[in-house]
Amino acid sequence: MKMRDAPHRRRNLLTGEWVLVSPHRAKRPWQGEISTPAPDELPAHDPDCYLCPGNERAGGKLNPDYKGTWVFPNDFPALLEDQVESVNTHPLFEETPARGEARVICFAPDHSLSLSRMSDAQREAVVECWCDQSAELGRKWTHVQIFENRGAMMGASSPHPHGQLWASDFIPQGLAQEETRQREHLSTRGKPLLDEVLASEIADGERMVESNAHWAAFVPHWAAWPFETLLVARDPVRRLEEMSSDSRSALAEILGSLLRRYDGLFETAFPYSMGWHGAPHVLGEDTGHWRLHAHFYPPLLRSATVRKHMVGYELLAEIQRDLTPEQAAERLRAVAI
């Protein structure tokens, strides 16, 4: 039996963690119905949506009649700018202050849209907003996490097209892992980790999903979620604000193509959590080991309603998957867009 057909483990190069792959289980008869739910028909303006223009948010604040992307401070932020006065010095139960701020980005005033349904010009406006916010908050905070949760399945509190930014005075654990792994890779191999990964993925093509002159999207060799993808800059950029005008336009284009493939896979508004990972904003620190990239983590497995649950073995031991990354990439490429 070949390695690809037998149980095997794959290392996540960005975190150092392992993923158990059990491809023989995927050869059993397909059990999940590929359902075709009715299209999500949403109004352009929902009077009950707290993100639509002119509507009231929690606490009585009114949204302006915005016409494009719009950013406002999160009404329920997970991070606050105020400094904690004391620190817990218990030898076992370590605590440390955490400061920051959180914002919400409304991608568009139209309640019925999504990044996948927008025009390239509308998506490019979102990209420009991401870049501006990263640059602004990066002058004040160590890390700026830009992300989107799409769909109630991923905890989105509203279907209105929107994302979030959490800026912090610390480097979160996931970013710290990527920082360490990328720095070590450059030190030992002389090339940025994602440069080498991207070159290999493009040359092989088996896990590629979308690419253009400035960006490439593929199912990573170590993918944990069934149809997880990694979107990597082909230019040597480390943060969103470093992108050229051409790269920003190309990003808007490839985002549309990738997300339409997701929506077309099970003919539904595909839920996911996505987020940008760029070099931390640490003054004077070399960041040549970084390459700007975005992670897409969609939960759907077999249909619009059957999803992957990270439970049991995944919670207690290690991530496990049946559908191989190669099979996932093949299915995404087969979607007509």
BELQUIFEN-V930411 format. One record per residue. N is the residue number from 1. OMEGA is omega as a letter, one per 40 degrees, with the letter a starting at -180 (999 if undefined). Layout:
n=N omega=OMEGA
n=N omega=OMEGA
This chain:
n=1 omega=i
n=2 omega=i
n=3 omega=a
n=4 omega=a
n=5 omega=a
n=6 omega=i
n=7 omega=i
n=8 omega=a
n=9 omega=i
n=10 omega=a
n=11 omega=i
n=12 omega=a
n=13 omega=a
n=14 omega=a
n=15 omega=a
n=16 omega=a
n=17 omega=a
n=18 omega=i
n=19 omega=i
n=20 omega=i
n=21 omega=a
n=22 omega=a
n=23 omega=a
n=24 omega=i
n=25 omega=a
n=26 omega=a
n=27 omega=i
n=28 omega=a
n=29 omega=a
n=30 omega=a
n=31 omega=a
n=32 omega=i
n=33 omega=i
n=34 omega=a
n=35 omega=i
n=36 omega=a
n=37 omega=i
n=38 omega=i
n=39 omega=i
n=40 omega=i
n=41 omega=a
n=42 omega=i
n=43 omega=i
n=44 omega=i
n=45 omega=i
n=46 omega=a
n=47 omega=i
n=48 omega=a
n=49 omega=a
n=50 omega=i
n=51 omega=a
n=52 omega=i
n=53 omega=i
n=54 omega=a
n=55 omega=a
n=56 omega=i
n=57 omega=i
n=58 omega=i
n=59 omega=i
n=60 omega=i
n=61 omega=a
n=62 omega=i
n=63 omega=i
n=64 omega=i
n=65 omega=a
n=66 omega=a
n=67 omega=i
n=68 omega=i
n=69 omega=a
n=70 omega=a
n=71 omega=i
n=72 omega=i
n=73 omega=i
n=74 omega=a
n=75 omega=i
n=76 omega=a
n=77 omega=i
n=78 omega=i
n=79 omega=i
n=80 omega=a
n=81 omega=a
n=82 omega=a
n=83 omega=i
n=84 omega=a
n=85 omega=a
n=86 omega=a
n=87 omega=i
n=88 omega=a
n=89 omega=i
n=90 omega=a
n=91 omega=a
n=92 omega=a
n=93 omega=a
n=94 omega=i
n=95 omega=i
n=96 omega=a
n=97 omega=i
n=98 omega=a
n=99 omega=i
n=100 omega=i
n=101 omega=a
n=102 omega=i
n=103 omega=i
n=104 omega=i
n=105 omega=i
n=106 omega=a
n=107 omega=a
n=108 omega=i
n=109 omega=a
n=110 omega=a
n=111 omega=a
n=112 omega=a
n=113 omega=i
n=114 omega=i
n=115 omega=a
n=116 omega=a
n=117 omega=a
n=118 omega=i
n=119 omega=i
n=120 omega=a
n=121 omega=i
n=122 omega=i
n=123 omega=i
n=124 omega=i
n=125 omega=i
n=126 omega=i
n=127 omega=i
n=128 omega=i
n=129 omega=i
n=130 omega=a
n=131 omega=a
n=132 omega=a
n=133 omega=i
n=134 omega=a
n=135 omega=a
n=136 omega=a
n=137 omega=i
n=138 omega=i
n=139 omega=a
n=140 omega=a
n=141 omega=a
n=142 omega=a
n=143 omega=i
n=144 omega=i
n=145 omega=i
n=146 omega=a
n=147 omega=i
n=148 omega=i
n=149 omega=i
n=150 omega=i
n=151 omega=i
n=152 omega=i
n=153 omega=i
n=154 omega=i
n=155 omega=i
n=156 omega=a
n=157 omega=i
n=158 omega=i
n=159 omega=i
n=160 omega=a
n=161 omega=a
n=162 omega=i
n=163 omega=a
n=164 omega=i
n=165 omega=i
n=166 omega=i
n=167 omega=a
n=168 omega=i
n=169 omega=i
n=170 omega=i
n=171 omega=a
n=172 omega=a
n=173 omega=a
n=174 omega=i
n=175 omega=i
n=176 omega=i
n=177 omega=a
n=178 omega=i
n=179 omega=a
n=180 omega=a
n=181 omega=a
n=182 omega=i
n=183 omega=i
n=184 omega=a
n=185 omega=i
n=186 omega=a
n=187 omega=a
n=188 omega=a
n=189 omega=i
n=190 omega=i
n=191 omega=i
n=192 omega=a
n=193 omega=a
n=194 omega=i
n=195 omega=a
n=196 omega=i
n=197 omega=a
n=198 omega=i
n=199 omega=i
n=200 omega=a
n=201 omega=i
n=202 omega=a
n=203 omega=a
n=204 omega=i
n=205 omega=a
n=206 omega=a
n=207 omega=i
n=208 omega=i
n=209 omega=a
n=210 omega=i
n=211 omega=i
n=212 omega=a
n=213 omega=a
n=214 omega=a
n=215 omega=i
n=216 omega=i
n=217 omega=a
n=218 omega=i
n=219 omega=a
n=220 omega=i
n=221 omega=a
n=222 omega=a
n=223 omega=i
n=224 omega=i
n=225 omega=a
n=226 omega=a
n=227 omega=i
n=228 omega=i
n=229 omega=i
n=230 omega=i
n=231 omega=a
n=232 omega=i
n=233 omega=i
n=234 omega=i
n=235 omega=a
n=236 omega=i
n=237 omega=a
n=238 omega=i
n=239 omega=a
n=240 omega=a
n=241 omega=i
n=242 omega=a
n=243 omega=i
n=244 omega=i
n=245 omega=i
n=246 omega=a
n=247 omega=i
n=248 omega=i
n=249 omega=i
n=250 omega=i
n=251 omega=i
n=252 omega=a
n=253 omega=a
n=254 omega=i
n=255 omega=i
n=256 omega=a
n=257 omega=a
n=258 omega=a
n=259 omega=i
n=260 omega=i
n=261 omega=i
n=262 omega=a
n=263 omega=a
n=264 omega=a
n=265 omega=i
n=266 omega=i
n=267 omega=i
n=268 omega=i
n=269 omega=a
n=270 omega=i
n=271 omega=i
n=272 omega=i
n=273 omega=i
n=274 omega=i
n=275 omega=i
n=276 omega=i
n=277 omega=i
n=278 omega=a
n=279 omega=i
n=280 omega=a
n=281 omega=i
n=282 omega=a
n=283 omega=i
n=284 omega=a
n=285 omega=i
n=286 omega=a
n=287 omega=a
n=288 omega=i
n=289 omega=a
n=290 omega=i
n=291 omega=a
n=292 omega=i
n=293 omega=i
n=294 omega=i
n=295 omega=i
n=296 omega=a
n=297 omega=i
n=298 omega=a
n=299 omega=a
n=300 omega=a
n=301 omega=a
n=302 omega=a
n=303 omega=i
n=304 omega=a
n=305 omega=a
n=306 omega=a
n=307 omega=i
n=308 omega=i
n=309 omega=i
n=310 omega=a
n=311 omega=i
n=312 omega=a
n=313 omega=a
n=314 omega=a
n=315 omega=a
n=316 omega=a
n=317 omega=a
n=318 omega=i
n=319 omega=i
n=320 omega=i
n=321 omega=i
n=322 omega=i
n=323 omega=a
n=324 omega=i
n=325 omega=a
n=326 omega=i
n=327 omega=i
n=328 omega=i
n=329 omega=i
n=330 omega=a
n=331 omega=i
n=332 omega=i
n=333 omega=a
n=334 omega=a
n=335 omega=i
n=336 omega=i
n=337 omega=999
